Amino acid sequence: MKLTSKEATILACVELHANDPISTCQKQTGYREHAIRYVLQKLEDQGAIRKVPFVDMYPLGYQDFGLYFSLASLQSKAKTDLLRILSHSPFITLLLELGGDYQYCAGMYVKHISEFMDILDRLSEQAPQLFFDKSFTMRVSMTRFRRKYLCPDLPIETMSFGENKEQVNIDTLDEKILFGLSKHGSCSQRELATKTGVPFSTLHYHLSELTRKQIFRGMTYAITPSAIGMQAFQILIYAKGLRHRFQEELFAFVRDDPRGVYFVRCIGAWDFEIGVEVERAEEVTGFAQSLYEQLGNDISGLKILPVFAFLKYAFFRPSHDFLKQDR
């Protein structure tokens, strides 16, 4: 489905502001309230968008690890079993089906490298000799951009995590609220209070505190690119050195290019991950060529991975203690 100009403009307006009053979008776009509500409900019903909380786990002491892997066995049952395990694990926050050098990417938040190794050990026990090729990366920070291709006339906006280095603590009630948001993103605060069993005034206070501490950054719309006629790619960038100026220039390139949707700084086999969305697959080659033309002196190589499906997408990972109490 290709978006109309009206649908694209409305979606661009609300993408990073999913809980803002409709009147805000109305003022920016000039469309009537009922038209905006109709477009958003239509896109949600078609599976093109869904509300998700943008939660910064870094100040809570978590690190974001990515496991990129291909499967040694192509047997459908083994593949289905592994994907089911990953999809249902509360510690896996991202699961992508890829093309190119890797078949899948699993993202997970952990507090210590030992926890990451424990998760890998459990996966190996449940799916022995299934992993054929694998690479690991630790994501230091991530910035998501308003999708500029939706409406180039709107100003560039960003939402980031990993920038706030100050460590903070949250309690079980905070976790309960954030976990509820991750499961019931489309609910109002009053509806969420009913579903979680938390009094509305208490829930509102805790969300305000989580916002003040920059843990809860707001509600956003997660967009399924294929549902709006776009193709998604992830580009892995290998840098020649650690020149800070290059990182700034690369960030600015992705921020300003209409095809760039996110920017991730990494430690591991590669140095940066860039999200790109285009109408035609050949356009990603043009993006890579422009990147080389402007910044090629600092790039030793790159890999382009088609993103075939977003199998799981979440921003919050509950703690072990919370999961024990929630059972």
C-alpha positions as CSV (number, residue, x, y, z in Angstrom):
1,M,0.0,0.0,0.0
2,K,1.4,3.4,-1.0
3,L,0.4,6.3,1.2
4,T,-1.5,9.2,-0.1
5,S,0.1,12.7,0.4
6,K,-2.5,13.3,3.1
7,E,-1.7,10.0,4.9
8,A,2.0,10.6,4.7
9,T,1.8,14.1,6.1
10,I,-0.3,13.1,9.0
11,L,1.9,10.1,9.8
12,A,5.0,12.3,9.6
13,C,3.4,14.7,12.1
14,V,2.6,12.1,14.7
15,E,5.4,9.5,14.3
16,L,7.5,10.8,17.2
17,H,4.5,12.3,19.1
18,A,2.0,9.5,19.3
19,N,0.3,10.8,22.4
20,D,0.1,14.5,21.5
21,P,-3.4,16.0,21.2
22,I,-4.9,15.7,17.7
23,S,-5.2,19.5,17.7
24,T,-1.4,19.7,17.5
25,C,-1.4,17.7,14.2
26,Q,-4.4,19.6,13.1
27,K,-2.5,22.9,13.4
28,Q,0.6,21.6,11.6
29,T,-1.2,19.9,8.7
30,G,-4.5,21.9,8.3
31,Y,-6.5,18.6,8.2
32,R,-9.6,18.2,10.3
33,E,-9.7,16.2,13.5
34,H,-12.0,13.5,12.2
35,A,-9.7,13.0,9.1
36,I,-6.6,12.6,11.2
37,R,-8.3,10.1,13.5
38,Y,-9.6,8.2,10.5
39,V,-6.1,8.0,8.8
40,L,-4.4,6.8,12.0
41,Q,-7.1,4.2,12.8
42,K,-6.9,2.9,9.2
43,L,-3.2,2.6,9.3
44,E,-3.3,0.8,12.7
45,D,-6.0,-1.6,11.5
46,Q,-3.9,-2.4,8.4
47,G,-0.9,-3.2,10.6
48,A,1.1,-0.3,9.2
49,I,1.6,1.4,12.6
50,R,1.4,0.7,16.3
51,K,2.1,2.7,19.4
52,V,5.2,1.8,21.3
53,P,6.9,3.5,24.3
54,F,10.4,5.0,23.7
55,V,12.3,3.9,26.8
56,D,16.0,4.7,27.5
57,M,17.3,1.6,29.2
58,Y,20.9,2.9,29.4
59,P,20.5,5.0,32.6
60,L,19.1,1.8,34.3
61,G,22.4,0.1,33.8
62,Y,21.6,-1.9,30.7
63,Q,23.7,-2.3,27.5
64,D,22.2,-3.1,24.1
65,F,23.8,-6.1,22.5
66,G,23.1,-7.3,18.9
67,L,23.5,-10.9,17.8
68,Y,23.6,-11.3,14.0
69,F,23.4,-14.9,12.8
70,S,22.6,-17.4,10.1
71,L,21.2,-20.9,10.6
72,A,23.1,-24.0,9.9
73,S,19.9,-25.9,9.5
74,L,17.2,-24.8,7.1
75,Q,14.7,-27.4,8.4
76,S,11.5,-25.5,9.0
77,K,10.8,-27.0,12.4
78,A,14.2,-26.1,13.8
79,K,13.9,-22.6,12.4
80,T,10.3,-22.1,13.7
81,D,11.3,-23.4,17.2
82,L,14.2,-21.0,17.4
83,L,12.2,-18.0,16.2
84,R,9.4,-18.9,18.7
85,I,12.0,-19.0,21.6
86,L,13.4,-15.6,20.6
87,S,10.0,-14.0,20.0
88,H,8.7,-15.1,23.4
89,S,11.8,-14.3,25.4
90,P,11.2,-11.1,27.5
91,F,14.9,-10.3,27.2
92,I,14.9,-10.1,23.4
93,T,13.6,-6.7,22.4
94,L,14.4,-6.7,18.6
95,L,14.2,-9.5,16.1
96,L,14.7,-8.9,12.4
97,E,14.7,-11.2,9.4
98,L,17.5,-10.2,7.1
99,G,19.1,-10.9,3.8
100,G,22.8,-10.8,2.7
101,D,25.5,-11.9,5.1
102,Y,23.1,-12.7,8.0
103,Q,19.6,-14.2,8.2
104,Y,18.6,-12.7,11.5
105,C,19.4,-10.0,14.1
106,A,18.3,-10.4,17.7
107,G,18.7,-7.3,20.0
108,M,18.8,-7.7,23.8
109,Y,19.4,-5.5,26.8
110,V,21.7,-6.9,29.5
111,K,23.4,-5.4,32.6
112,H,26.6,-7.5,32.3
113,I,28.4,-9.4,29.5
114,S,27.9,-12.5,31.6
115,E,24.1,-12.2,31.2
116,F,24.5,-11.9,27.5
117,M,26.6,-15.1,27.5
118,D,24.0,-16.8,29.7
119,I,21.3,-16.0,27.1
120,L,23.5,-17.4,24.3
121,D,24.2,-20.6,26.4
122,R,20.4,-21.1,26.8
123,L,19.8,-20.6,23.1
124,S,22.6,-23.1,22.3
125,E,21.0,-25.7,24.6
126,Q,17.6,-25.2,23.1
127,A,18.9,-25.2,19.5
128,P,22.2,-27.1,19.4
129,Q,24.3,-26.8,16.3
130,L,21.8,-24.5,14.7
131,F,23.9,-21.3,14.4
132,F,26.1,-21.4,11.3
133,D,27.6,-17.9,11.4
134,K,27.3,-15.2,14.0
135,S,28.7,-11.8,15.0
136,F,28.1,-9.6,18.0
137,T,28.0,-5.9,18.5
138,M,27.3,-3.5,21.4
139,R,25.2,-0.5,20.6
140,V,26.5,2.6,22.4
141,S,23.8,5.0,21.4
142,M,20.9,5.2,18.9
143,T,19.1,8.1,17.3
144,R,15.8,7.7,15.5
145,F,14.8,10.4,12.9
146,R,11.4,11.5,11.8
147,R,10.9,9.8,8.4
148,K,11.8,12.7,6.2
149,Y,10.5,11.0,3.0
150,L,6.9,11.2,4.4
151,C,6.9,15.0,4.4
152,P,10.1,16.8,3.5
153,D,8.5,20.2,4.4
154,L,8.4,19.3,8.1
155,P,11.5,20.1,10.2
156,I,13.9,17.2,11.0
157,E,13.2,15.7,14.4
158,T,15.1,13.1,16.4
159,M,14.6,10.9,19.4
160,S,17.7,9.3,21.1
161,F,18.8,7.0,23.8
162,G,22.2,6.2,25.2
163,E,23.1,9.9,25.5
164,N,22.0,10.2,29.2
165,K,24.9,8.7,31.2
166,E,23.6,9.4,34.7
167,Q,22.5,6.2,36.4
168,V,19.0,6.1,38.0
169,N,16.9,3.5,39.8
170,I,13.3,2.6,39.3
171,D,11.0,0.5,41.4
172,T,8.7,-2.4,40.7
173,L,5.7,-0.2,40.1
174,D,7.7,1.8,37.5
175,E,8.5,-1.5,35.8
176,K,4.9,-2.6,35.9
177,I,3.8,0.6,34.2
178,L,6.5,0.5,31.5
179,F,5.7,-3.2,30.9
180,G,2.1,-2.3,30.6
181,L,2.9,0.4,28.1
182,S,4.9,-2.0,26.0
183,K,1.9,-4.4,25.9
184,H,-0.9,-1.9,25.6
185,G,0.6,1.1,23.8
186,S,-2.7,2.2,22.2
187,C,-4.4,2.6,25.6
188,S,-5.0,5.9,27.3
189,Q,-3.5,6.4,30.7
190,R,-6.9,5.7,32.3
191,E,-7.3,2.5,30.3
192,L,-3.7,1.5,31.2
193,A,-4.5,2.2,34.9
194,T,-7.4,-0.3,34.7
195,K,-5.4,-2.9,32.8
196,T,-2.4,-2.8,35.2
197,G,-4.5,-2.3,38.4
198,V,-2.6,0.9,39.3
199,P,-4.7,3.9,40.5
200,F,-4.8,6.5,37.8
201,S,-3.2,9.3,40.0
202,T,-0.4,6.9,40.9
203,L,0.2,5.9,37.3
204,H,0.2,9.5,36.2
205,Y,2.7,10.5,38.9
206,H,5.1,7.6,38.1
207,L,5.0,8.4,34.4
208,S,5.8,12.0,35.1
209,E,8.8,11.0,37.2
210,L,10.0,8.5,34.6
211,T,9.8,11.3,32.0
212,R,11.7,13.7,34.3
213,K,14.4,11.1,34.8
214,Q,14.5,10.7,31.0
215,I,13.7,7.0,31.1
216,F,10.3,7.3,29.4
217,R,10.8,9.6,26.4
218,G,7.2,9.4,25.1
219,M,5.0,7.3,22.9
220,T,5.9,6.9,19.2
221,Y,4.5,5.1,16.2
222,A,6.5,2.1,15.1
223,I,6.0,1.9,11.3
224,T,6.2,-1.3,9.2
225,P,7.9,-0.1,6.0
226,S,6.6,-2.9,3.8
227,A,3.0,-1.9,4.8
228,I,3.5,1.6,3.3
229,G,5.2,0.6,0.1
230,M,8.8,1.0,1.3
231,Q,11.8,-1.4,1.5
232,A,14.0,-1.3,4.6
233,F,17.8,-1.9,4.7
234,Q,20.4,-1.9,7.4
235,I,23.9,-0.7,6.5
236,L,26.9,-1.8,8.6
237,I,29.7,0.7,8.5
238,Y,33.4,-0.2,9.1
239,A,35.4,2.9,9.9
240,K,39.2,3.2,9.2
241,G,39.9,4.9,12.5
242,L,38.2,6.5,15.5
243,R,38.2,10.1,14.3
244,H,35.4,11.8,16.2
245,R,34.8,14.3,13.4
246,F,33.9,11.4,11.1
247,Q,31.2,10.3,13.5
248,E,29.7,13.8,13.5
249,E,29.9,14.0,9.7
250,L,28.3,10.5,9.3
251,F,25.5,11.4,11.7
252,A,24.8,14.6,9.8
253,F,24.7,12.7,6.5
254,V,22.1,10.2,7.7
255,R,20.1,12.9,9.5
256,D,19.9,15.1,6.4
257,D,19.3,12.4,3.7
258,P,15.6,11.7,3.2
259,R,16.3,8.0,3.1
260,G,18.0,7.8,6.5
261,V,15.8,6.7,9.4
262,Y,18.2,5.8,12.3
263,F,21.8,6.0,13.3
264,V,23.5,3.7,15.8
265,R,27.1,3.9,17.2
266,C,28.6,0.5,18.0
267,I,31.5,-1.3,19.5
268,G,32.3,-4.6,17.9
269,A,32.9,-6.0,14.4
270,W,31.6,-2.8,12.8
271,D,31.4,0.8,14.1
272,F,28.0,2.1,12.9
273,E,24.5,0.8,11.9
274,I,22.4,3.0,9.6
275,G,18.7,2.4,8.8
276,V,17.6,3.3,5.3
277,E,14.1,3.0,3.7
278,V,13.5,3.4,0.0
279,E,10.8,2.7,-2.6
280,R,13.0,0.7,-4.9
281,A,15.9,-1.5,-3.8
282,E,18.3,0.1,-6.3
283,E,18.0,3.4,-4.4
284,V,20.0,2.0,-1.5
285,T,23.0,1.6,-3.9
286,G,22.7,5.3,-4.6
287,F,22.7,6.1,-0.9
288,A,25.9,4.0,-0.4
289,Q,27.5,5.7,-3.4
290,S,26.7,9.2,-2.0
291,L,28.1,8.1,1.3
292,Y,31.4,6.9,-0.2
293,E,31.7,10.1,-2.3
294,Q,31.4,12.3,0.8
295,L,33.0,10.3,3.5
296,G,34.8,7.5,1.7
297,N,38.3,8.4,3.1
298,D,37.1,7.3,6.6
299,I,35.2,4.1,5.5
300,S,37.1,0.8,5.1
301,G,33.9,-1.0,4.1
302,L,30.2,-1.5,4.4
303,K,27.6,-4.2,4.2
304,I,24.1,-3.7,3.0
305,L,21.5,-6.0,4.7
306,P,17.9,-6.1,3.4
307,V,15.4,-6.2,6.2
308,F,12.7,-8.6,5.1
309,A,10.6,-8.5,8.3
310,F,10.3,-7.0,11.8
311,L,9.5,-10.1,13.8
312,K,9.7,-8.3,17.2
313,Y,10.1,-4.7,18.1
314,A,10.1,-3.4,21.8
315,F,11.9,-0.8,23.7
316,F,11.5,-2.1,27.3
317,R,13.0,-5.2,28.9
318,P,11.7,-6.2,32.4
319,S,14.2,-7.2,35.1
320,H,14.5,-10.7,36.4
321,D,13.1,-9.7,39.8
322,F,10.0,-8.1,38.1
323,L,9.4,-11.3,36.0
324,K,9.6,-13.4,39.2
325,Q,7.0,-11.2,40.9
326,D,4.8,-11.0,37.8
327,R,4.3,-14.8,37.6
